[in-house]
Amino acid sequence: SRPDGVNERIHLRPSPALPAAQPQRGHVHEVARGEARRVCAPTARMVRTFLVLPIALSACVAVSAFAPTPALTHRGSMAPIAARSGMAAPWRTAAPVASRQCRLAAAPALRMAAGPKPVNIKPTKHDIATGRDPTRVKVFDTTLRDGEQSPGCSMTSDEKLQVAKQLAKLGVDVIEAGFPIASKDDFFAVQQIANTIGQLDDPPIICGLARATKGDIDACADAVKGAKFPRIHTFIASSDIHMEHKLKKTRPEVLAITKEMVTLARSHVEDVEFSAEDALRSDWSFLAELYSVAIKAGATTLNVPDTVGFTTPSEFRSLMEYLRTNVEGIQDVTLSVHGHNDLGMAVANFLGAVEGGARQIEVTINGIGERAGNAALEEVVMALHVRKQYYNPFLGLPADSDKPLTNIKLKEIHRSSKLVTALTGMMVQANKAIVGANAFAHESGIHQDGMLKNKLTYEIVDASTIGIEDNEGIVLGKHSGRAAFRSRLTEMGMTLTDDETNKAFVRFKELADKKKEISSQDLESIVNDESQDLTANRFTLKGVQVTCGAGVIATATVTLYDMKDNVERTDASIGTGPVDASFQAVNRLCGLTGAGQASPSEVRLLEFSVSSVTAGIDALGEVTVRLQDPKSGKVFYGRAADTDIVVASTHAYVNALNRMLLQRTDLTPKLHPQFSAAARAV
């Protein structure tokens, strides 16, 4: 019977490849939930179980004595690797043989007969001291160790300390602070974190990584000893491909090293974690033997790493159940999982492992890590939180229990993500689950309409749950509809008639075709434009010429045409650069002060942005200028595009200035005194 209450039954039936007279060489079929074959009566089931099963097991033993050892291949490699001993993992067998079929038939049958051992929920010293629920799923954060191994993500010891402080606020149970033997700075970082974060009133366990060698373990013990709850995490490879080509060790040698090094680690600290590297590509029977040795030597946590992101969720779950059945003493230790995202299934794999009995997950913030990264902390934690009713039975809780399944403080998730992004420089993709910029953004008009009526229509997580406050959620763009447009205007305190709203919506759509996202400032400018007669623009840019370069003072000469006075004016000015000089020249021509100057009194430049509309050397640059009228506080924008950025910038500035001047009747731009006589003479 599985934790979710679904029964699994075993049925032996003749293999289609063998004569019907040999049912003992059949294979085991585990029926999916709700699809179990109907048996006529309990008596028939008992007869089948007690008569057919022993015959099948006996036949397996007899046939396997004559069958050749299967050849193994590694992920499609052409060169076979001879099997050392034991049952080969099914994905690594070059060709099906009778002995393998019988082993696969016998192992699940025996597993079903014995059943997985209970999950360990006894409170540890750390649980008791910190008041943490021993039945929770423990969160082991390896951002500072495995995450930092991601190319370009290395951090200094001081930066690691900043992250460790935030991880403690987040509520992680274990911080793997680094690999002390790797470098002096890494040793110091682990030691510093152990001596500070490890001494908090509610401290996490501080862990260091060590290979299964005396030097690594001694250095790790020295680095973490300052923590209230230190842990040594030691590992050795267990897959045939790793043992043969990397370690150059046999299985008996690996077993002996494990026993010796786990014993050494346990002599330093009470809390020892043991990992069998590349466990998911290892022979399951050897894996069970290796973990049994580690437990006898003193390991308190067994970690099962999917080192290359090779497994699937159902396979990970099956392995957890197999280990719980076949590892001696596993009921007294914590079963942990570690995994990478090479096939994009790391988070799903972890959830499958939790269903199989894993009670510690090794994760990183934002999922950073080697190659395709690790399982992301925020995704696994939020999956357990949102789907609590589904996962509760696997943790021995009633389905409707509201008890937290982890110790993570959800409101610290967003802050943690931002900190790791800032310190590593590893940007989070916009569409990443939970912490991506678009995770709580909606642009589709249909979605926006549903969101406005009830957020639950399109959101299963409220942004405030992970610490994002004041999240508008609705992103205005070209796919947005009138409902979202009108709602945003109402939120901004703008009341328009239906006719004004329709006109503003048309302008909004025109702008949305040119700009990916429309901000509240854009809307304000659109509404301001609709309340004025844009045909009354006073100034038109006739020409702009600039001189600039290294060691040269930027100078701009600008010519404007004043439609009101029917006169063309030219002036020059200097600036910090060609764009600033052009803006200052326009100000002089219009008789205004402000914009780029230190003490704006009549106009304030709020925004100047440039974006490429097209690609290539002849790219069209689009410039947006946003001005504020200091007197009324209103904002006016101008936009222009040109292959010359200076020309586009000056056009945009003049357009914004025209809009502002239409609102400020008290401003009377006058001809610059230097040119007034010449203008009148013309």
C-alpha positions as CSV (number, residue, x, y, z in Angstrom):
1,S,0.0,0.0,0.0
2,R,1.5,3.4,-1.0
3,P,1.5,6.5,1.2
4,D,-1.3,8.0,-0.9
5,G,-3.6,5.1,-0.1
6,V,-3.4,3.4,-3.5
7,N,-2.8,-0.3,-3.5
8,E,-0.3,-2.0,-5.9
9,R,-0.7,-5.6,-6.7
10,I,1.7,-8.0,-8.4
11,H,0.6,-10.3,-11.3
12,L,2.8,-13.0,-12.9
13,R,2.0,-13.7,-16.5
14,P,3.8,-15.6,-19.2
15,S,6.3,-13.6,-21.2
16,P,5.2,-13.2,-24.8
17,A,8.7,-14.2,-25.9
18,L,8.6,-17.6,-24.1
19,P,6.4,-20.7,-24.4
20,A,3.2,-20.6,-22.5
21,A,4.3,-23.7,-20.6
22,Q,7.0,-21.7,-18.8
23,P,5.1,-19.2,-16.6
24,Q,7.9,-19.3,-14.0
25,R,10.0,-17.2,-16.4
26,G,7.4,-14.5,-16.6
27,H,7.8,-10.9,-15.5
28,V,6.4,-8.8,-12.8
29,H,3.7,-6.3,-13.7
30,E,3.0,-3.5,-11.2
31,V,-0.5,-2.2,-12.0
32,A,-1.0,1.6,-12.1
33,R,-3.3,3.2,-9.6
34,G,-6.9,2.4,-10.1
35,E,-6.2,-0.2,-12.8
36,A,-5.5,-3.3,-10.8
37,R,-6.7,-6.5,-12.5
38,R,-9.8,-7.8,-10.8
39,V,-9.3,-11.2,-8.9
40,C,-12.3,-13.4,-8.4
41,A,-11.9,-14.2,-4.8
42,P,-9.5,-13.7,-1.9
43,T,-8.7,-17.4,-2.0
44,A,-7.6,-17.2,-5.6
45,R,-5.2,-14.3,-4.7
46,M,-3.7,-16.3,-1.9
47,V,-3.2,-19.4,-4.1
48,R,-1.6,-17.3,-6.8
49,T,0.8,-15.6,-4.3
50,F,1.9,-18.6,-2.4
51,L,2.1,-21.1,-5.3
52,V,3.3,-19.2,-8.3
53,L,5.7,-16.7,-6.7
54,P,8.0,-19.4,-5.2
55,I,8.2,-21.1,-8.5
56,A,9.1,-17.9,-10.3
57,L,11.9,-17.1,-7.8
58,S,13.3,-20.7,-8.0
59,A,13.4,-20.5,-11.8
60,C,15.3,-17.2,-11.7
61,V,18.0,-18.7,-9.5
62,A,18.3,-21.7,-11.8
63,V,18.4,-19.8,-15.1
64,S,20.8,-17.1,-13.8
65,A,23.4,-19.8,-13.1
66,F,23.7,-20.4,-16.9
67,A,23.2,-16.9,-18.2
68,P,26.1,-14.7,-19.3
69,T,26.9,-11.5,-17.4
70,P,25.3,-8.6,-19.3
71,A,27.5,-6.1,-21.0
72,L,27.1,-2.5,-19.9
73,T,27.3,0.6,-21.9
74,H,27.5,4.2,-20.8
75,R,24.9,6.5,-22.3
76,G,25.2,5.2,-25.8
77,S,29.0,4.7,-25.7
78,M,30.2,2.2,-28.3
79,A,32.6,0.5,-25.9
80,P,31.0,-1.9,-23.5
81,I,32.0,-1.8,-19.9
82,A,32.0,-5.2,-18.3
83,A,29.7,-5.6,-15.3
84,R,31.6,-6.0,-12.1
85,S,28.9,-7.8,-10.3
86,G,25.2,-7.7,-9.3
87,M,22.2,-6.6,-11.1
88,A,22.8,-4.1,-13.9
89,A,20.6,-1.0,-14.1
90,P,18.1,-1.5,-16.9
91,W,19.2,1.6,-18.9
92,R,22.8,0.4,-19.1
93,T,22.2,-3.2,-20.3
94,A,23.3,-3.6,-23.9
95,A,20.9,-6.5,-24.6
96,P,18.2,-8.3,-22.5
97,V,19.1,-11.7,-21.2
98,A,17.3,-14.3,-19.2
99,S,19.2,-13.7,-16.0
100,R,18.5,-10.0,-16.0
101,Q,14.8,-10.7,-16.6
102,C,14.7,-13.0,-13.7
103,R,16.5,-10.6,-11.4
104,L,14.2,-7.8,-12.4
105,A,11.3,-10.1,-11.6
106,A,12.6,-11.3,-8.3
107,A,13.8,-8.0,-6.8
108,P,10.4,-6.1,-7.0
109,A,8.7,-9.2,-5.7
110,L,11.0,-9.4,-2.7
111,R,10.7,-5.7,-2.2
112,M,6.9,-5.9,-2.1
113,A,7.1,-8.8,0.3
114,A,9.4,-7.0,2.8
115,G,8.2,-3.4,2.2
116,P,10.1,-0.2,2.7
117,K,11.2,0.6,6.3
118,P,9.6,3.6,8.1
119,V,10.8,7.1,7.3
120,N,13.0,8.5,10.1
121,I,11.1,11.2,12.0
122,K,13.0,11.1,15.3
123,P,14.0,14.6,16.3
124,T,17.7,15.4,16.1
125,K,19.6,17.6,18.5
126,H,19.3,20.5,16.0
127,D,15.5,20.0,15.8
128,I,15.2,20.0,19.6
129,A,17.4,23.1,20.1
130,T,15.7,25.1,17.4
131,G,12.2,23.8,17.9
132,R,11.9,22.6,14.3
133,D,9.3,20.0,13.3
134,P,11.1,16.6,12.9
135,T,8.5,15.5,10.3
136,R,9.3,18.3,7.9
137,V,11.1,18.1,4.7
138,K,14.5,19.6,5.5
139,V,16.1,22.2,3.2
140,F,19.8,21.8,2.6
141,D,21.0,24.9,0.7
142,T,24.2,24.4,-1.4
143,T,24.2,27.8,-3.1
144,L,27.5,28.7,-1.6
145,R,29.1,25.4,-2.7
146,D,27.5,23.8,-5.7
147,G,25.8,27.0,-6.8
148,E,29.1,28.9,-6.7
149,Q,30.7,26.3,-9.0
150,S,28.5,27.7,-11.9
151,P,30.8,29.5,-14.4
152,G,30.9,33.2,-13.5
153,C,29.2,32.8,-10.1
154,S,32.2,32.7,-7.8
155,M,31.9,34.9,-4.7
156,T,34.4,36.2,-2.2
157,S,34.3,35.2,1.5
158,D,32.6,38.4,2.4
159,E,29.9,38.0,-0.3
160,K,29.4,34.4,0.9
161,L,28.8,35.7,4.4
162,Q,26.1,38.1,3.1
163,V,24.3,35.2,1.4
164,A,24.6,33.0,4.5
165,K,23.0,35.7,6.6
166,Q,20.0,35.8,4.2
167,L,19.8,32.0,4.1
168,A,19.5,32.0,7.9
169,K,16.7,34.5,7.7
170,L,15.1,32.3,5.0
171,G,15.0,29.4,7.4
172,V,17.1,26.8,5.6
173,D,18.0,23.9,7.8
174,V,21.5,23.3,6.5
175,I,24.0,25.7,4.8
176,E,26.7,24.0,2.8
177,A,29.1,26.8,3.1
178,G,31.8,25.6,0.8
179,F,34.6,23.1,0.0
180,P,37.3,24.0,2.6
181,I,40.1,22.1,1.0
182,A,39.6,23.9,-2.4
183,S,41.4,27.1,-1.4
184,K,42.4,29.3,1.5
185,D,39.6,31.7,0.8
186,D,37.1,28.9,0.7
187,F,38.3,27.5,4.0
188,F,38.1,31.0,5.5
189,A,34.6,31.5,4.1
190,V,33.3,28.3,5.7
191,Q,35.1,29.0,9.0
192,Q,33.7,32.6,9.1
193,I,30.2,31.4,8.4
194,A,30.5,28.7,11.1
195,N,31.8,31.2,13.6
196,T,29.0,33.8,13.0
197,I,25.9,32.3,11.4
198,G,26.5,29.0,13.1
199,Q,26.4,30.7,16.5
200,L,23.0,32.5,16.1
201,D,20.2,31.8,18.5
202,D,18.3,29.8,15.9
203,P,21.2,28.6,13.8
204,P,21.2,26.4,10.8
205,I,23.6,23.4,10.6
206,I,26.8,24.6,9.0
207,C,28.2,22.0,6.6
208,G,31.4,21.6,4.6
209,L,32.1,19.3,1.7
210,A,35.0,16.8,1.7
211,R,36.1,14.0,-0.6
212,A,36.6,10.6,1.1
213,T,40.2,11.4,1.9
214,K,41.9,12.1,5.3
215,G,43.2,15.6,4.2
216,D,39.8,16.8,3.0
217,I,37.9,15.5,6.1
218,D,40.4,17.0,8.6
219,A,40.3,20.4,6.8
220,C,36.5,20.3,6.8
221,A,36.3,19.5,10.5
222,D,38.6,22.3,11.3
223,A,36.5,24.8,9.2
224,V,33.1,23.9,10.7
225,K,34.1,23.3,14.3
226,G,33.0,26.8,15.3
227,A,29.4,26.2,14.6
228,K,26.9,25.0,17.3
229,F,25.8,22.3,14.9
230,P,28.6,21.3,12.5
231,R,28.3,18.7,9.7
232,I,30.9,17.0,7.5
233,H,29.6,16.0,4.1
234,T,31.8,13.4,2.5
235,F,31.4,11.6,-0.8
236,I,32.8,9.0,-3.1
237,A,31.7,7.8,-6.6
238,S,29.5,4.7,-6.8
239,S,28.7,4.2,-10.5
240,D,30.8,1.8,-12.6
241,I,31.8,4.5,-15.1
242,H,33.2,6.7,-12.3
243,M,34.8,3.9,-10.3
244,E,36.6,2.5,-13.4
245,H,37.6,5.7,-15.2
246,K,37.9,8.3,-12.5
247,L,38.7,6.6,-9.2
248,K,40.5,3.5,-10.7
249,K,39.0,1.6,-7.8
250,T,37.0,-1.7,-7.5
251,R,33.8,-2.0,-5.6
252,P,35.5,-3.7,-2.6
253,E,38.0,-0.8,-2.5
254,V,35.2,1.8,-2.5
255,L,33.4,0.0,0.3
256,A,36.6,-0.1,2.4
257,I,37.3,3.6,1.8
258,T,33.8,4.5,2.7
259,K,34.0,2.6,6.0
260,E,37.3,4.2,6.9
261,M,36.5,7.8,5.9
262,V,33.0,7.9,7.4
263,T,34.4,6.6,10.6
264,L,37.1,9.3,10.5
265,A,34.5,12.0,9.9
266,R,32.3,10.7,12.8
267,S,35.3,11.0,15.1
268,H,35.3,14.8,14.4
269,V,31.6,15.5,14.5
270,E,28.3,13.8,15.5
271,D,26.6,14.8,12.2
272,V,28.0,13.1,9.1
273,E,26.4,13.1,5.7
274,F,27.5,10.5,3.1
275,S,26.9,10.8,-0.7
276,A,27.4,8.2,-3.3
277,E,28.3,10.3,-6.3
278,D,26.4,9.5,-9.5
279,A,24.0,7.3,-7.5
280,L,21.3,7.3,-10.2
281,R,23.6,5.6,-12.7
282,S,24.9,3.1,-10.1
283,D,23.9,-0.6,-9.6
284,W,21.1,-0.4,-7.1
285,S,22.2,-3.5,-5.2
286,F,25.8,-2.1,-4.8
287,L,24.3,1.2,-3.8
288,A,22.3,-0.4,-1.0
289,E,25.4,-2.2,0.1
290,L,27.5,1.0,0.1
291,Y,24.9,2.9,2.1
292,S,24.6,0.1,4.6
293,V,28.4,0.3,5.2
294,A,28.2,4.1,5.6
295,I,25.4,3.8,8.2
296,K,27.4,1.2,10.2
297,A,30.4,3.6,10.1
298,G,28.4,6.4,11.6
299,A,26.6,8.4,8.8
300,T,23.5,10.2,10.0
301,T,22.3,11.4,6.6
302,L,22.4,9.4,3.3
303,N,22.4,11.6,0.2
304,V,21.4,10.2,-3.2
305,P,22.8,12.5,-5.9
306,D,21.6,12.6,-9.5
307,T,24.9,14.0,-10.4
308,V,24.3,14.4,-14.1
309,G,20.5,15.1,-14.1
310,F,19.8,11.6,-15.6
311,T,16.8,10.3,-13.8
312,T,13.0,10.8,-14.0
313,P,10.5,11.5,-11.2
314,S,9.1,7.9,-11.1
315,E,12.5,6.4,-11.2
316,F,13.8,8.5,-8.3
317,R,10.8,7.6,-6.3
318,S,11.4,3.9,-7.0
319,L,15.0,4.2,-5.9
320,M,14.0,5.8,-2.6
321,E,11.6,2.9,-1.9
322,Y,14.2,0.3,-3.0
323,L,16.8,1.9,-0.6
324,R,14.3,2.0,2.2
325,T,13.7,-1.7,1.7
326,N,17.3,-2.9,1.2
327,V,19.7,-0.6,3.2
328,E,20.4,-1.8,6.7
329,G,19.6,0.8,9.4
330,I,18.1,3.3,7.0
331,Q,15.1,3.8,9.3
332,D,17.5,5.6,11.7
333,V,19.0,8.1,9.3
334,T,17.7,10.9,7.1
335,L,17.3,10.2,3.4
336,S,18.5,13.1,1.2
337,V,18.5,13.9,-2.5
338,H,20.7,16.1,-4.7
339,G,20.1,16.7,-8.4
340,H,21.0,18.7,-11.5
341,N,18.7,20.0,-14.2
342,D,20.4,18.7,-17.3
343,L,17.1,17.3,-18.7
344,G,15.0,20.1,-17.1
345,M,13.4,17.7,-14.5
346,A,15.4,18.4,-11.3
347,V,12.4,19.9,-9.4
348,A,10.0,17.2,-10.6
349,N,12.6,14.6,-9.7
350,F,12.9,15.9,-6.1
351,L,9.1,15.9,-5.7
352,G,9.1,12.2,-6.8
353,A,11.8,11.5,-4.3
354,V,9.8,13.1,-1.5
355,E,6.9,10.8,-2.4
356,G,9.3,7.9,-2.1
357,G,10.5,8.9,1.4
358,A,13.3,11.5,0.9
359,R,13.2,14.0,3.8
360,Q,16.0,16.3,2.9
361,I,16.3,18.2,-0.4
362,E,19.6,19.8,-1.6
363,V,18.8,22.9,-3.5
364,T,20.2,26.3,-4.6
365,I,18.7,29.8,-4.8
366,N,17.5,30.5,-8.4
367,G,18.6,27.0,-9.3
368,I,22.2,28.1,-10.0
369,G,24.9,25.4,-10.3
370,E,27.1,23.5,-12.6
371,R,26.0,23.0,-16.2
372,A,22.2,23.4,-16.3
373,G,22.1,24.1,-12.6
374,N,20.6,22.5,-9.5
375,A,17.0,22.0,-8.4
376,A,15.7,25.5,-7.4
377,L,14.9,26.0,-3.7
378,E,12.0,28.4,-4.4
379,E,10.4,26.0,-6.9
380,V,10.5,22.9,-4.7
381,V,9.4,24.7,-1.6
382,M,6.5,26.5,-3.3
383,A,5.4,23.2,-5.0
384,L,5.2,21.6,-1.5
385,H,3.4,24.6,-0.2
386,V,0.9,25.1,-3.0
387,R,0.1,21.4,-3.4
388,K,0.1,20.7,0.3
389,Q,-3.1,18.6,0.2
390,Y,-1.4,16.3,-2.3
391,Y,1.9,15.9,-0.4
392,N,0.5,15.7,3.1
393,P,-0.3,12.0,3.0
394,F,3.2,11.2,1.9
395,L,4.5,12.9,5.1
396,G,2.0,11.0,7.3
397,L,-0.4,14.0,7.6
398,P,-4.1,14.3,6.9
399,A,-4.7,15.7,3.4
400,D,-6.4,18.8,4.8
401,S,-3.6,19.6,7.3
402,D,-2.4,23.2,7.1
403,K,0.9,22.4,8.8
404,P,4.0,23.8,7.0
405,L,5.9,21.1,5.2
406,T,9.3,23.0,5.4
407,N,10.9,25.5,7.8
408,I,11.3,28.1,5.0
409,K,9.9,31.6,5.6
410,L,8.2,32.2,2.3
411,K,8.3,36.0,2.4
412,E,12.1,35.9,2.3
413,I,12.2,34.0,-1.0
414,H,12.1,37.1,-3.3
415,R,14.7,38.9,-1.2
416,S,17.0,35.9,-1.3
417,S,16.7,35.6,-5.0
418,K,17.6,39.3,-5.6
419,L,20.6,39.1,-3.3
420,V,22.1,36.0,-5.1
421,T,21.4,37.6,-8.5
422,A,23.2,40.8,-7.4
423,L,26.3,39.1,-5.9
424,T,26.8,36.4,-8.6
425,G,25.7,38.5,-11.7
426,M,23.7,35.5,-12.8
427,M,20.5,37.0,-14.1
428,V,17.2,35.2,-13.6
429,Q,15.3,34.5,-16.8
430,A,12.1,36.5,-17.0
431,N,9.8,33.5,-17.3
432,K,11.4,31.5,-14.5
433,A,8.9,30.1,-12.0
434,I,8.3,31.9,-8.7
435,V,11.1,34.5,-9.0
436,G,11.1,35.5,-12.6
437,A,10.1,39.0,-13.6
438,N,7.1,37.6,-15.5
439,A,6.1,35.1,-12.9
440,F,3.2,37.3,-11.7
441,A,2.7,39.4,-14.8
442,H,-0.2,39.2,-17.2
443,E,-0.5,40.9,-20.5
444,S,-3.2,38.9,-22.3
445,G,-6.4,40.8,-22.4
446,I,-8.4,37.7,-21.5
447,H,-6.2,36.9,-18.6
448,Q,-6.2,40.5,-17.4
449,D,-10.0,40.6,-17.4
450,G,-10.1,37.4,-15.3
451,M,-7.5,38.8,-12.9
452,L,-9.5,41.9,-12.4
453,K,-12.5,39.9,-11.4
454,N,-10.7,37.3,-9.3
455,K,-6.9,36.7,-9.1
456,L,-7.4,33.0,-8.5
457,T,-8.6,32.7,-12.1
458,Y,-5.0,32.9,-13.4
459,E,-2.7,32.9,-10.3
460,I,-2.1,29.9,-8.0
461,V,0.4,31.9,-5.8
462,D,-0.1,35.5,-4.6
463,A,3.1,37.6,-5.1
464,S,3.0,38.8,-1.5
465,T,3.5,35.1,-0.4
466,I,7.1,35.3,-1.5
467,G,7.7,38.8,-0.4
468,I,6.7,40.9,-3.4
469,E,4.6,43.7,-2.2
470,D,2.6,46.2,-4.3
471,N,2.7,43.9,-7.3
472,E,0.4,45.3,-10.0
473,G,0.4,41.9,-11.8
474,I,-1.2,43.4,-14.9
475,V,1.4,44.5,-17.5
476,L,0.0,46.9,-20.1
477,G,1.1,46.0,-23.6
478,K,-0.2,45.5,-27.1
479,H,-2.2,42.4,-26.0
480,S,-4.0,44.3,-23.3
481,G,-7.7,45.2,-23.5
482,R,-9.9,48.1,-22.5
483,A,-10.7,46.5,-19.1
484,A,-7.1,46.5,-18.0
485,F,-6.5,50.0,-19.5
486,R,-9.5,51.5,-17.7
487,S,-8.6,49.8,-14.4
488,R,-5.0,51.2,-14.5
489,L,-6.3,54.7,-15.1
490,T,-8.7,54.4,-12.2
491,E,-5.9,53.2,-9.9
492,M,-3.9,56.3,-11.0
493,G,-6.8,58.5,-9.9
494,M,-7.7,59.6,-13.5
495,T,-11.4,59.9,-14.3
496,L,-12.2,60.2,-18.0
497,T,-15.4,60.2,-20.0
498,D,-16.1,57.3,-22.3
499,D,-15.1,59.4,-25.3
500,E,-11.9,60.5,-23.7
501,T,-11.2,56.9,-22.7
502,N,-11.7,55.7,-26.2
503,K,-9.4,58.3,-27.6
504,A,-6.7,57.6,-25.0
505,F,-7.1,53.8,-25.7
506,V,-6.3,54.3,-29.4
507,R,-3.2,56.3,-28.5
508,F,-2.3,53.6,-26.0
509,K,-2.5,50.9,-28.7
510,E,-0.4,53.0,-31.1
511,L,2.3,53.4,-28.4
512,A,2.1,49.7,-27.4
513,D,3.0,48.7,-30.9
514,K,6.2,50.6,-30.6
515,K,7.0,49.9,-26.9
516,K,7.0,46.5,-25.2
517,E,5.7,47.6,-21.9
518,I,3.6,50.7,-21.1
519,S,4.3,52.3,-17.7
520,S,2.1,54.4,-15.5
521,Q,4.1,57.4,-16.6
522,D,3.3,56.6,-20.3
523,L,-0.4,56.5,-19.5
524,E,-0.2,59.9,-17.7
525,S,1.5,61.4,-20.8
526,I,-1.1,59.9,-23.1
527,V,-4.0,61.3,-21.0
528,N,-2.3,64.7,-20.9
529,D,-1.9,64.7,-24.6
530,E,-5.6,63.9,-25.2
531,S,-6.6,67.0,-23.2
532,Q,-4.7,69.3,-25.5
533,D,-4.6,70.3,-29.1
534,L,-1.4,68.8,-30.5
535,T,-1.9,70.7,-33.8
536,A,-0.9,73.8,-31.8
537,N,2.8,72.7,-31.4
538,R,4.9,75.9,-31.5
539,F,8.4,74.7,-32.3
540,T,9.7,72.5,-35.1
541,L,13.3,71.2,-35.2
542,K,14.9,72.3,-38.5
543,G,18.5,71.2,-37.9
544,V,21.1,70.2,-35.3
545,Q,24.8,69.9,-35.6
546,V,27.2,68.8,-32.8
547,T,30.9,68.7,-32.2
548,C,32.2,66.2,-29.6
549,G,35.0,63.8,-28.9
550,A,37.9,63.0,-26.5
551,G,39.5,66.2,-25.2
552,V,36.8,68.3,-26.9
553,I,34.0,70.3,-25.2
554,A,30.7,69.1,-26.6
555,T,29.0,71.8,-28.6
556,A,25.6,71.8,-30.3
557,T,24.1,74.2,-32.8
558,V,20.3,74.0,-33.1
559,T,17.8,75.6,-35.4
560,L,14.1,75.8,-34.5
561,Y,11.2,77.2,-36.4
562,D,8.7,79.1,-34.3
563,M,5.3,78.7,-36.0
564,K,3.7,81.3,-33.8
565,D,6.1,84.1,-34.7
566,N,6.8,82.6,-38.1
567,V,10.6,82.9,-37.5
568,E,13.5,80.5,-37.7
569,R,16.0,80.7,-34.8
570,T,19.5,79.3,-34.3
571,D,21.6,79.1,-31.2
572,A,24.5,77.2,-29.8
573,S,25.4,75.8,-26.4
574,I,27.9,73.5,-24.7
575,G,27.1,70.5,-22.5
576,T,28.5,67.4,-20.8
577,G,27.9,65.6,-24.1
578,P,26.3,66.0,-27.5
579,V,22.7,65.3,-26.3
580,D,23.0,67.6,-23.2
581,A,24.5,70.4,-25.4
582,S,21.5,70.0,-27.9
583,F,19.0,70.2,-25.0
584,Q,20.7,73.3,-23.6
585,A,20.6,75.0,-27.0
586,V,16.9,74.3,-27.3
587,N,16.4,75.8,-23.8
588,R,18.2,79.0,-24.8
589,L,16.1,79.3,-28.0
590,C,12.9,78.9,-26.0
591,G,14.0,81.2,-23.3
592,L,13.7,78.5,-20.6
593,T,15.9,77.3,-17.8
594,G,16.1,73.8,-16.4
595,A,16.2,70.4,-18.0
596,G,19.9,69.3,-17.7
597,Q,20.9,72.3,-15.5
598,A,21.6,72.0,-11.8
599,S,18.6,74.0,-10.6
600,P,15.6,73.5,-12.9
601,S,13.0,76.1,-12.3
602,E,10.8,75.8,-15.4
603,V,11.3,72.3,-16.7
604,R,12.8,69.1,-15.2
605,L,14.1,66.2,-17.2
606,L,12.8,63.0,-15.6
607,E,13.8,60.3,-18.1
608,F,16.0,59.9,-21.2
609,S,16.1,56.5,-22.7
610,V,17.4,55.1,-26.0
611,S,16.5,51.8,-27.5
612,S,17.3,50.1,-30.8
613,V,14.2,49.5,-33.0
614,T,16.1,47.6,-35.7
615,A,19.3,45.6,-35.8
616,G,22.6,46.2,-37.7
617,I,24.9,49.1,-38.3
618,D,22.1,51.2,-39.7
619,A,19.8,50.5,-36.7
620,L,17.0,52.9,-36.1
621,G,17.3,54.3,-32.6
622,E,14.2,55.3,-30.7
623,V,14.5,58.0,-27.9
624,T,12.0,58.7,-25.2
625,V,12.2,61.9,-23.2
626,R,10.0,62.6,-20.2
627,L,9.8,66.1,-18.8
628,Q,8.0,67.4,-15.6
629,D,6.5,70.8,-15.1
630,P,7.8,71.8,-11.6
631,K,4.8,74.0,-11.1
632,S,1.9,71.6,-11.8
633,G,3.8,68.3,-11.3
634,K,2.5,67.0,-14.6
635,V,4.6,64.8,-16.8
636,F,5.0,65.1,-20.6
637,Y,6.7,62.8,-22.9
638,G,8.2,63.0,-26.3
639,R,9.3,60.3,-28.6
640,A,11.3,60.2,-31.9
641,A,13.3,57.8,-34.0
642,D,16.3,58.3,-36.3
643,T,19.5,56.6,-37.3
644,D,21.3,59.5,-35.7
645,I,20.8,59.3,-31.9
646,V,21.5,63.0,-31.4
647,V,18.9,64.0,-33.9
648,A,16.3,61.6,-32.5
649,S,17.0,62.9,-29.0
650,T,16.6,66.6,-29.9
651,H,13.4,65.8,-31.8
652,A,12.0,63.9,-28.8
653,Y,13.0,66.8,-26.4
654,V,11.3,69.4,-28.6
655,N,8.1,67.3,-28.8
656,A,7.9,66.9,-25.1
657,L,8.6,70.7,-24.6
658,N,5.8,71.6,-27.0
659,R,3.3,69.5,-25.0
660,M,4.4,71.2,-21.8
661,L,4.2,74.7,-23.2
662,L,0.6,74.1,-24.3
663,Q,-0.2,73.6,-20.6
664,R,1.8,76.5,-19.2
665,T,0.2,79.6,-20.5
666,D,2.3,81.7,-18.1
667,L,5.5,80.7,-20.0
668,T,6.2,83.0,-22.9
669,P,9.3,81.8,-24.8
670,K,11.2,84.8,-26.1
671,L,13.8,85.3,-28.7
672,H,17.3,85.1,-27.3
673,P,18.6,88.7,-26.9
674,Q,21.6,88.1,-29.0
675,F,19.5,87.3,-32.0
676,S,16.5,89.5,-31.6
677,A,17.7,92.3,-33.7
678,A,18.8,90.0,-36.5
679,A,15.4,88.3,-36.4
680,R,13.5,91.5,-36.7
681,A,15.8,92.7,-39.5
682,V,14.9,89.5,-41.5
